[in-house]
Amino acid sequence: MTENTQQSPASGPNSHPELPTQYTPADVEGQLYERWVERGYFEADAKSDKAPFTVVIPPPNVTGSLHLGHAFEHTLIDALTRRKRMQGFETLWQPGMDHAGIATQNVVERELAKEGKSRHDLGREAFVERVWQWKAESGGQISGQMRRLGDGVAWSRERFTMDEGLSKAVQTIFKKLYDDELIYRAERIINWCPRCLTAISDIEVEYQDDDGELVSIRYGDGDSSIVVATTRAETMLGDTAVAVHPDDERYRHLVGTEIELPLTGRRIPVVADEHVDPEFGTGAVKVTPAHDPNDFEIGQRHGLPNLTIMDEHAVLTVHGPFQGLDRLEARSAIVGALRAEGRIVAEKRPYTHSVGHCSRCKTTIEPRLSLQWWVRTGPLAKAAGDAVRDGRVKIHPEDMSKRYFDWVDNMHDWCISRQLWWGHRIPIWYGPDGEVVCVGPDEEPPSGEGWTQDSDVLDTWFSSGLWPFSTLGWPERTESVEKFYPNAVLVTGYDILFFWVVRMMMFGLYAMDGTPPFHTIALHGMVRDQFGKKMSKSFGNAVNPLDWMDKYGSDALRFTLARGANPGVDVPIGEDWVQGSRNFANKIWNATRFALMNGATVEGELPPAEQLRAEDRWILSRLNSVVAEVDAYYEDYQFAKLSDTLFHFAWDEVFDWYVELSKTTFAKGGAAADASRRVLGEVLDVTLRLLHPVVPFVTDTLWTSLTGQESVVIAAWPTDSGFRDPAAEREIETVQQVVTEVRRFRSDQGLQPGQRVPARLDLTGTALAPHEDAMRSLLRLQPAGDGFTATASLPVGGATVALDLSGAIDVAAERKRLAKDLAAAEKDLAQTTAKLGNEAFLAKAPDHVVEKIRTRKAAAEADIERISAQLAALPQG
């Protein structure tokens, strides 16, 4: 049977600590969590001889607070690590936060603005000190919220991407990449945010449809003129060519000539380039190499000059009437000037097109030619792809692998410099005579007149890409690195597969001698509202998980999230579902309280199977099956399925059927009752341990009351002993069938749930005789006394249940009600049959309409059969 893991006997059957009549999460959760932390349950010992199991927390931003996405992801990781801890692994869930360069600098700059100051008023050193001060006072509130959720992280190991150890890791890998010629400096087109005043990566650009204006402009005059179309007329001042396709007959005579660029007096060449689509628009495109990535590539191929016409604020710098205008002001002014010269051939407004915006401040992105630092990703990305292809790293679910390969197989070089003050400053020094020196963490930077450090900082994702090993003490070969690297699994959202996962793969393989940072990448979806819509403050459907935890308890929120967690699939969630999970927590509480009041115990060994009733053997058999199922689901990261399995087993089989079937045995007393009390204790013990990783608070409170042990957090994970009793399972399934069918009949006849009626049970030839008392109790059936007359007879499960309903219901009224329902069902059957027999209708109607009618017809047939049976079962007369 199930393994009894208790090492010492619990208190006697009537001496368990008294549980309150109601479960109030607020009275339990906070103090219980602090007790877990104080006792060191979540700490990880690098000197342990236990097998390691390591998971890093996807580091939340220091500016952040707990949102539903965090709560979802943390619930899954916490469930995994709690189970592994119970299984005997030296389990490390590594906590920490990301310094979030742009976001944090924006927060502090807004604070300064309230004082009428900018960061430039303070200067770099004082500003950075101000950010550290903000971090100490206001940053990291999410840590306290993680405690509310029940995160079992090793708090003593908490790291921050800007702390001393991680800074050393950043400098070390930068130096290594630089020396290996995998980091270089070059002038290229980048995404520039005129509000944040920094470069941002492609994946930090959010595209949305904006209403703009498409204008067609004639360059040149007469037969040598060309019409180009653009939504960004202001950039024409930076044009250095017009490009056409080399096979386009319309413009072949102009290739190699020059035309005049309006409003500037400059002449620019017409070049032939295969990038141009001759079918799009006029087949000619303006080329602005310093302000468009595609144009930059054309410019490189044809040796065109790069003219930068805007400053970092997206204000025009070109001498002339438009100098000093913001890009949007300039756009309107330039179109007006072109119109006055008769150069506007066509205008279309509004013209809806996709426009990139900064993911942080929502400002429209400006492509800009800029001198930046880059990682040469080719060999790093290939290694990251190979590690998945050769099976060293598995992506779960497997169909997400395609998305991963789409990134690593087509990766552009990574712009890693950011024009910020908060972050890891690039460890490059420039000398007075053009020297460029990369300085490692243990090297002294060059000093003397004329030496300066690069003013940029590194992309935040550069430091978080080191997270699986920098948090363990790398570049030192610490005990923690040796013990806990590589990580066992990475649990994260598919939305940061490229942002973070790919970077960790590249850096882990590069820095750790070809050893990938984790063996499995388990990807989950996004949390959405109950209608499947993305949660957003602007949509008015965003939810603060703390509100739901306050109202329903952390366990309820966690169970709701876990029960919706199918791998790689978005998770809809509504408040009523959290309320349902709160009801489940209450059910666990009430059932365990009932069991304790009736003497359920874990004391002593389980009686041998031959001394147990069928319902005892049935529940123990089912318990072992559930242990095996839950284990298999955990190994496959099927959180929804394991949660659903536990929900139905606990609520339906244990708390409803087994407890109810046991009540008559408890009432009779004796050896059978003692055996059932021990079985009930065993089942509750194992069930609470199985539930603990997902609903930790209520299970620990109940388990300690049941067992007298210290905490379920450090209890052993249940194992499947292999005990199965198919005969007992069939026997109880028959009992369930009989009870269910008679309950349905009672309901159909309009009997109240508690209304008792006389009945005779003919159980001849079945194994149901030992369960007659329990079935009568469950069905509210009185013994058939003198004068019993069977007015209804139900053959079910090999047994016959005869009932005397005389006096229990108004037969005439019930017959009238059923006759009305039967007539409605017969009418619906006739209508649907006629439609489905109409060939003309079937030829014209859409498939979904026909299918809907077929479904109605089948439902009507089932209703007729059911109602007819009910009428036949009614007493005659």
Phi, psi and omega in degrees: 000195181293150183288131175267109188264359182290134183269343178217151183294147176277177180293167184296169189298337183247014186242023178289151175304139182290125177269142175302156182292335179232149177269121178242101185306321183298334180280348189245314198296308185300308183291327179293318180297316180297327177295318178301315183293315180300325180277359174073023183300329187263359180284157182234132185256115180292342180272354184296149176266006176287154175295138183277152170218113187240134172223134174264146174283132170301112193295117177290155178295143179297339178275352192275169171226161186297121172245177186297328177297316175300311184301320179297306183296317181294325177299316181294315181294319181296321178298315179300312186286326176297318179296314181297324177297317179292334179280356176099011177278150170281098194260126177240116166255107189277118180265167175163175182226157179261142183287345171050070189314297185293314184299316182290317178300320178299318180301312184289324177296325176294322177297317179296322182299327177296335178267004181075025182235163172238170179297331180292333175294326181277326189089160189300310186297315181291325179295314179299321177297323178295323179293317178299322178296316177299318181299318181293324186268320189236341184283157172077023177296342180295335179300316178294325180288329174296324176296321178301321182287337180101020183301121180270061182265158179276088188299330181294344181259010186303135181236162179226136188296351177251006181286171191301314183296318181287330175296321178296320178298319180297313180297322182296312184286328176299313180299317181296314179297319180297314181295330179273010179060032175257358171236134180212167179245132182204158178265117181214171175285131176231168173275122184244132176260113180292346177271310179281346178057047178207160170289147171227157185281165179305322186280356175260012176259126177256128182261137176215157180281121177245152173274118179233208182221130176255117180243141176255125188240135177269121174263136180076186184223156174061217183292341181264012180271156178224138177259129177238152179244144181206152171260355183234069185301331183298335183282350182299335180294343178256009180295139175235005176188168165240136183244143176225164179284140183299338181262005182279108184299331184298328188242005185301325182290344182264344182298127181096351177265179177239147174232161182275133175275118183304152175070356186241335185078358179275150173251136183233151184280160169257122183242155178257126182215134183290348177295333185286134176267109183293343181274348185265126178059229181272354182084005177234141180231143173285147183241114181238082191301331184273358186222018177203130184295322178291319178296325178300318179295319176298316179300321179296320182291332186248006177066037181278148176289155178253113180253113177273122187246001180229152174269188185293342179266008183064038175254136184292138182246358182291131179299137179136193188293343184258359181298134178092354179275142170298154185305321181286323175296318181296323181302312181295318182293319182291319177299320178298317180293320178294322179296320180296330179272359180075024183269347180276113181274322181206151176225139177228117177213142354286148178243108184277125179212161184280128184232136179280139178230151176295128184293343183264313184249356175071010176290146177296130182287144175243115173298134188212135175286126186209149176275115187222168175264141186226149168261129176281101193275347186315296182292329179291317180293322178299317179297322179294323177290319181298323183297328177278320182296324183269005172089001177293331177232132179251138175257131182232126000286155189298330183290351175282349181300324181300318179297321178297312181293327176303324179284303189290333181277348183229031188281132172276163175300149192258119175284115187251356181266142179229140185271064182235173174252338181263117181148186178280112182290138183298127187276053179242133177244141179249134181264169183294340181249027177087008179293146174231118184234127174266128186248125177280173186294335182256014181249148177278131178290152178298147181228172180115173184296132176091352179272130179223150176270148175305137186277346184280162172245169182274148172310136180306324183291345177294314180284324180287343174292343179265000192308318183296339181235332178295327179291343181264000177111357176301141021274358174287147176273071185287166175301324180292321176298314182296325184276315194252000174251136001283161174294158180283313185208149171249123177251117184201169181280148179295342183289340177247028178303317180271317180312310194238312188298311182297321179295319177295321178297313181298311184288322180297313180296323183287315186276334188250040171056041175083004178271120182294156185288343179202159181270334183223139172248107181261110185261134176244170181268193181261150175278131179234171179285178188294346178260006179084010182270143178302136179280133183202143176298324181292332177278346182076017182241011179289146183235134172271114183298336179295327178296316180292324177294321177297321187277320189240348182099152181294323179301320182296316178296314181300314183295322178298315181293316181295323183290344177259004191269078170274138187307128173071007186246140178296152188244111173281144180213137177228160185297327180294333178288324177293321176298320177297323177290327174297321178297325177295317177299319178295323179297316177302315182297308185295320181293319179293321178297318177299316182299317180294320179295336181257016170088015177302138186213156172250009183287132176079174180281158174292142174299153176298154186304322184292345178264003184257149174292165181299320181294330176293314180294323178300310185291327177290323176295314179295322180301314180295322177298319180293320176304313181295317180297314182296318177301314181296320179293320178299316182294339180255009178057036180263074186293323180297315183291319180292323179292319180293320177299314180292321179301308185289325178294312183294308186289307188282305189279316182278301190284328178269292188290307187292314180299318181293319179294335183276343186299318181292326177294317178299321183294326180284331180075190177089191184298321181297319179294319179298318179296318180292325176298320179291320178295317179299319176300316179298314182295317178294318178305307184291319181297317179295322177293321178295323181281337190307313184302332181267321180237079192287328189286306183295325182291322179293319179300315182286320184295319179293325176293322181289316190260338186076006180274172188293307182194143177290341179304323183252014176284163179282142176291137180299147175237151179280115181282349181093355181292125175221144177224084182300325181296315179296322179297318179295320182299313182288328175299324177292318175302314180297321180297313180298311182298316182297315182293319180291321176299318179297318179297314179303316181296317179299327181277359177082015178286142175290148183305322183268001184286126183266139178226149177291144180206151173243131179253117176262104184253015182302133178081006178242173176260024187268350185307317181295347185255008185299315180299317181295318181293320178298320180295316182292329186260001182056050181251124177276158174298151178279103182268196178300142178080008179296129176232119180287114177260350176211142182225128183242111172276120182207135176061029181083352178253169175232128178248113179257132184237148174252102183265003181298127181087346182272331180222160173275097188299316183298316180294320180293319179296322180294317180297315181292324179297322178295316179296323180293319180297319180295320179293319180294324177295316180295322177297317181296317181295314182291325178295319180297316181296317181288344177267000182267105184298323180296318179297314181297329181287330186261328188289142176298156183301320184292331177290315178299317181296323179296321179290321176300319179296318178298319181297315180297321179294320179295319178297319179294321179296318180298316180296317182293314183292322178299320178295321179295318179296320181294331183277348181290148175302145179279156175108000000 
